[in-house]
Amino acid sequence: MSISKASISDLSELLNLVNTTYRGESSAKGWTSEILLLDGEIRIDEETLTDYLTNEAICVLKYTDSAQQIAGCVYLEKKEEKIYLGMLAVNPELQNSGIGRLLLQGAENYARQTDCHIISMSVIEDRTELIAYYQRRGYLLTGEKHPFPIEYYKYGKPLKEIILVEMKKIFYCNLSE
């Protein structure tokens, strides 16, 4: 079991993981499902994920199990001296097993390696259990909010008004390392 950078050869497996984690019947097995918030079968398409996996400013970390199957992933984009975190996905049948926590630790390690000391993210305001999960891991609400972007509608039309809240975590490197 390990965390490593995903590559284009992981495309198909990542597409399946992300889409089944957030959408469709199988997503209901976990607590990250968006099926009550957005109408649509996909969370990400092949073209967008290919762009992520080939963009030098973006790193998609993957968690592989002992059988070398991808069980989780997270999107990290370096924006100046910050990392934007998104698309944290864990196989719904394996949620609550610590994989998400390990991926967040991997994201923080990546941030340190790239000299970034802030990780930020957007979370759907109604996802109170998800906000609480991130808060338990040191992420704070910034007070910033914005509407669900219209360009995201290609991945599902909102079934109700969706507001995104911003969260961030500031951490410092140990100077004795």
C-alpha positions as CSV (number, residue, x, y, z in Angstrom):
1,M,0.0,0.0,0.0
2,S,1.5,3.3,-1.0
3,I,0.9,6.9,-2.2
4,S,2.6,8.0,-5.4
5,K,2.1,10.4,-8.3
6,A,-0.4,9.1,-10.8
7,S,0.5,9.0,-14.5
8,I,-1.4,8.9,-17.8
9,S,-1.3,5.1,-17.6
10,D,-3.6,5.4,-14.6
11,L,-6.3,7.4,-16.6
12,S,-8.9,4.7,-16.9
13,E,-8.7,3.5,-13.3
14,L,-8.8,7.1,-12.0
15,L,-11.8,8.0,-14.1
16,N,-13.7,5.0,-12.7
17,L,-12.6,5.7,-9.1
18,V,-13.6,9.4,-9.2
19,N,-16.9,8.9,-11.0
20,T,-18.0,6.0,-8.8
21,T,-17.0,7.8,-5.6
22,Y,-19.0,10.9,-6.3
23,R,-21.8,9.8,-8.7
24,G,-24.0,6.9,-9.5
25,E,-25.5,4.1,-7.3
26,S,-22.2,2.9,-6.0
27,S,-21.4,6.4,-4.5
28,A,-24.3,6.0,-2.1
29,K,-22.2,3.3,-0.2
30,G,-19.9,6.1,0.9
31,W,-20.4,9.5,2.5
32,T,-18.9,11.5,-0.4
33,S,-21.8,11.0,-2.8
34,E,-23.1,14.1,-4.7
35,I,-26.1,12.4,-6.2
36,L,-28.5,14.4,-4.1
37,L,-26.8,17.6,-5.1
38,L,-26.0,17.3,-8.8
39,D,-27.8,15.6,-11.7
40,G,-25.3,13.8,-13.9
41,E,-23.4,10.6,-14.2
42,I,-19.8,11.9,-14.3
43,R,-17.7,13.9,-11.9
44,I,-14.8,14.2,-14.4
45,D,-14.3,13.3,-18.1
46,E,-11.4,11.7,-19.9
47,E,-10.3,15.0,-21.5
48,T,-10.1,16.9,-18.3
49,L,-8.3,14.2,-16.4
50,T,-5.8,13.8,-19.2
51,D,-5.1,17.5,-19.0
52,Y,-4.5,17.1,-15.2
53,L,-2.2,14.2,-15.6
54,T,-0.1,16.0,-18.3
55,N,0.0,19.5,-16.7
56,E,3.3,20.2,-14.9
57,A,1.6,22.5,-12.3
58,I,-0.8,19.6,-11.3
59,C,0.0,16.5,-9.4
60,V,-2.6,13.8,-8.9
61,L,-1.6,11.5,-6.0
62,K,-2.9,8.0,-5.9
63,Y,-3.2,5.5,-3.1
64,T,-2.7,1.9,-4.3
65,D,-3.6,-1.2,-2.3
66,S,-1.6,-4.4,-1.9
67,A,-3.0,-5.7,-5.2
68,Q,-1.8,-2.4,-6.9
69,Q,-5.4,-1.3,-7.4
70,I,-6.0,2.5,-7.1
71,A,-8.3,2.9,-4.0
72,G,-8.0,6.7,-3.6
73,C,-6.6,9.9,-5.2
74,V,-6.3,13.6,-4.7
75,Y,-5.8,16.5,-7.1
76,L,-3.1,19.1,-6.2
77,E,-2.4,22.3,-8.2
78,K,0.4,24.6,-7.4
79,K,-0.7,28.2,-7.6
80,E,2.2,30.5,-6.8
81,E,3.1,29.6,-3.2
82,K,-0.1,27.7,-2.4
83,I,-1.5,24.3,-3.3
84,Y,-5.1,24.0,-4.3
85,L,-6.6,20.6,-3.2
86,G,-9.5,19.0,-4.9
87,M,-11.0,15.7,-6.1
88,L,-10.2,13.8,-2.9
89,A,-11.8,10.4,-3.8
90,V,-11.7,7.1,-1.9
91,N,-13.5,4.0,-3.1
92,P,-16.9,4.1,-1.4
93,E,-16.5,0.6,0.0
94,L,-13.1,1.6,1.6
95,Q,-14.2,4.9,3.1
96,N,-13.5,5.3,6.8
97,S,-10.4,3.1,6.6
98,G,-7.8,6.0,6.8
99,I,-7.1,6.3,3.1
100,G,-8.4,9.9,2.9
101,R,-6.2,10.8,5.9
102,L,-3.2,9.3,4.2
103,L,-3.9,11.2,1.0
104,L,-4.1,14.4,2.9
105,Q,-0.8,13.7,4.6
106,G,0.6,13.0,1.1
107,A,-0.8,16.3,-0.1
108,E,0.9,18.1,2.8
109,N,4.2,16.3,2.1
110,Y,3.9,17.4,-1.6
111,A,3.2,21.0,-0.5
112,R,6.4,21.0,1.6
113,Q,8.5,19.5,-1.2
114,T,7.3,22.3,-3.5
115,D,7.9,25.0,-0.9
116,C,4.2,25.7,-0.3
117,H,2.9,26.3,3.2
118,I,-0.8,26.8,2.5
119,I,-3.3,24.3,1.1
120,S,-6.7,25.6,0.1
121,M,-9.9,24.0,-1.2
122,S,-13.5,24.6,-2.0
123,V,-16.2,22.5,-0.3
124,I,-20.0,22.5,-0.9
125,E,-21.5,24.4,2.0
126,D,-24.2,21.8,2.6
127,R,-21.6,19.0,3.1
128,T,-21.3,19.6,6.8
129,E,-19.8,16.2,7.5
130,L,-17.1,16.8,4.9
131,I,-16.3,20.2,6.3
132,A,-16.1,18.7,9.8
133,Y,-13.7,16.0,8.4
134,Y,-11.4,18.6,7.1
135,Q,-11.6,20.7,10.3
136,R,-10.5,17.6,12.3
137,R,-7.4,17.6,10.1
138,G,-6.6,21.2,10.7
139,Y,-8.3,23.0,7.8
140,L,-10.2,26.2,8.7
141,L,-13.1,27.9,7.0
142,T,-11.9,31.2,5.6
143,G,-15.3,32.9,5.5
144,E,-15.1,33.2,1.7
145,K,-18.1,31.8,-0.3
146,H,-19.0,31.7,-3.9
147,P,-21.7,30.1,-6.1
148,F,-21.1,26.8,-7.9
149,P,-19.4,27.9,-11.2
150,I,-21.5,27.6,-14.4
151,E,-18.6,26.0,-16.2
152,Y,-18.9,23.0,-13.8
153,Y,-22.5,22.3,-15.1
154,K,-21.0,20.1,-17.8
155,Y,-20.4,17.6,-15.0
156,G,-24.0,17.8,-13.6
157,K,-26.6,20.4,-13.1
158,P,-27.2,21.4,-9.5
159,L,-30.5,20.1,-8.1
160,K,-30.6,23.1,-5.7
161,E,-28.5,26.2,-5.2
162,I,-24.9,25.2,-4.4
163,I,-22.6,27.5,-2.5
164,L,-18.9,26.6,-2.2
165,V,-17.0,27.6,1.0
166,E,-13.3,28.1,1.1
167,M,-11.1,26.2,3.6
168,K,-7.3,26.3,4.1
169,K,-4.6,25.0,6.2
170,I,-1.4,26.8,7.0
171,F,1.6,24.7,8.1
172,Y,5.3,25.3,8.6
173,C,8.3,23.2,7.8
174,N,10.4,22.0,10.7
175,L,13.5,24.1,10.4
176,S,15.6,21.3,12.0
177,E,14.8,18.9,9.2
